Amino acid sequence: MSGADAPAGGSKSERAGRTGKQAGSEAGTESGQTQTLLILGARGDLTARLLLPGLGGLVASSSLTDLFLVGSDRGEQGDEAWQAVVAQAFAAGEASGPAVDTVVRNARYAAADATDEDDLRRLLECRRGRLTLYFALPAAVTVESCRALARIGVPDGTRLVLEKPFGTDAASATALNELLHGFMPEDHVHRVDHFLGMSTVLNILGVRFANRVIEPLLSAEHVEAVDIVFDETLGLEGRAGFYDVTGALRDMIQSHLLQVLAIAAMPPPSTLEQLEVRDSKAHILRATRVWDDRPERFSRRARYTAGTIDGRSLPSYVDEEGIDPARGTETLAEVVFAVDTWRWAGVPFRVRSGKAIGSPRQEVTFWFKAPRHVPDGLAGEVRANRLHIGLGPRRLQMDLNINGPGDPSTISPVTLDTRFGPGELFEYGEVLRGVLEDAKPLSVRDDMSVESWRIVQPVLDAWRDGRVPLEEYQAGSAGPAAWEDRRP
C-alpha cells in the first residue's frame, strides 16, 4: 500500500501481537497490583537526569504505590545507595508524598551484566507482578541484551522499553524488529521517543483537531510551506562519544523531528487510542520522501567553529574532547521533504536542527499562501499569515494583518500570542505513563522505525559520497551566512 492510501489497521506484527501471542497471563495489569520496573543501566546519566525524575512525578500524581523499582548495572551498589539515588532524583523533580516514599523505600539494586544470560535469569526472577524492562543502555548493548533474552525467554506479559536509535539504517532496524518479534509481540514493545512526551508536541493535536478555524486551512490549498525547526544553544555537553558517530541528522531529524512531522501532517484520527494515532502517523511516514528525490539539492549540513553564546565560550566542534574531525560529523542539518498525500501534495516541509545556535528556534510553523486579492486602497505591508506552535517556549502564535492605528486603510502586521500551560509531567513521566499503563501513542511502532531510516537514507548516501559540502558556522550565529531559504 502506498503512502497516499488510507491507513491500515496497524503493522503486520502489531496485528499479530493482538492475537494468540498476547493471550497469556499478564500479572500486574489490574489497577492496584504490583508491577516491576527494572532499569538496565541504572547508574547512567539518562537514568539519573531524566528517567528517575520523570518516574517520580508519575508516582506522585498517580496510584503507583505498588511499583517495585529495581536498578541494575555492572557496578556494585547496595540497596541503600540505590535508594538514595532514587530519592535524590525524585526530589530534583519535586516529587513528594506517601507514594513516592513507598517506592523509594522498596527500591532494590542488583549488580548484573545485561548481556549475560545467567545474570538476566537472576534479574527476571526478582520481579513482582508484571515486568517492564527499561534499556537505559547504549544501543549496541541493548541489542546484545535482547539477543540474550531471546535465548532464555521472558515471563508472560513482559514489556520492553528501548531508547533510540532503533538501528542505524533501514536494514538494521528491520533486523532489530525481527529479533524482538522472535520472543515478544509488538504490542509489548515500546520504542520510546521522549519528544512525543513533550506537552508542546502533544499540543499540536489540540490545536489542529479542536479548532474549526484552523484544521480546514491546514492543507495544500492554503499552506505554502511548513517549517519544523529545533535549533538550540547547547553544544556537545560531554556527549562526544555518542554524538560524533551520530550527528544532527541521525540524532534529531531521523527520529524526533520526523515524528513531529508525522503529528503535524497526519490525517485526523477518530480517537486518541494508540492504534488510531499510530496508524495516522505511519500513513504520513510512508508518504514522506526527500523533495524531488534530490538530496544533493534539498539537504544541507554544517558544523560549528569557535564562538560565544550567552557569554559562554565554545571551542570549535573539531577541537572538542573526543572528536575525530575526519568523520565529518555535522552539528546542523536541514532537509526539505515532500509528503505525497492528497492533503499535502506540493507543500515543502523543511526540517532543521542545529547545535550552538545563538538565536534558538524550536517550533512548527505553517506558512499560509498570500491572500487571493487585496482590495485597492488598502495600503501598508501585507505579510504572509503564519501559525507558530512552539516546541521550546510553550506558546502559540498567529501572524495576521489588521487595520493599523490612525488611517483605517493602512494595514499593519500583528501577532496574536498565548502560552500553553506546563504539562502535568516531565517528558519521561509521560513516556513512562504510556509504558506502565499501556497507552502507546507516545511510542514508535516497528514499521515507523524502518520508514524513518528509509526517508533519510538518500541524504546519508549523498553526504557519504561528498555530493553535499560540509559547511561551517560560528558558534552563537544563526548558521552559515550563505544559507538561503531552500524551500522550492
Secondary structure, 3 states (H helix, E strand, C coil): CCCCCCCCCCCHHHHHHCCHHHCCCCCCCCCCCCEEEEEECCCCHHHHHHHHHHHHHHHHHCCHHHEEEEEEECCCCCHHHHHHHHHHHHHHCCCCCHHHHHHHHHCEEEECCCCCHHHHHHHHHCCCCEEEEEECCCHHHHHHHHHHHHHHCCCCCCEEEEECCCCCCHHHHHHHHHHHHCCCCHHHEEEECHHHHCHHHHHHHHHHHCCCCCHHHCCCCCEEEEEEEEECCCCCCCCHHHHCCCHHHHHHHHHHHHHHHHHHHCCCCCCCCHHHHHHHHHHHHHCEEEHHHCCCCCEEEEEEECEEECCEEECCHHHCCCCCHHHCCCCEEEEEEEECCCCCCCCEEEEEEECCCCCCCEEEEEEECCCCCCCCCCEECCCCCEEEEECCCCEEEEEEEEECCCCCCEEEEEEEEEECCCCCCCHHHHHHHHHHCCCCCCEECHHHHHHHHHHHHHHHHHHHCCCCCEEEEECCCCCCCCCCCCCC
